[in-house]
């Protein structure tokens, strides 16, 4: 008779252990997902720190920067003068 009183306790332990295992698996998956996301963002020059996200800037030489700026300026100038 005493053993029959322990069956609900064992069932409770089994249910709690099962829920704990499911929770742990969800935790592991979320950690893996966060790690994959961090690696993906690092490829795009975005790094997450305690202070927030820091975005890296690609190295652009002064000559390339000047060429692009001048090209954009010339396109704008030509577009403005054609309408008159």
Residue pairs with C-beta under 8 A, 6 or more apart in sequence:
38 48
41 47
41 48
45 55
45 56
45 57
45 58
46 53
46 54
46 55
46 56
47 53
47 54
47 56
48 54
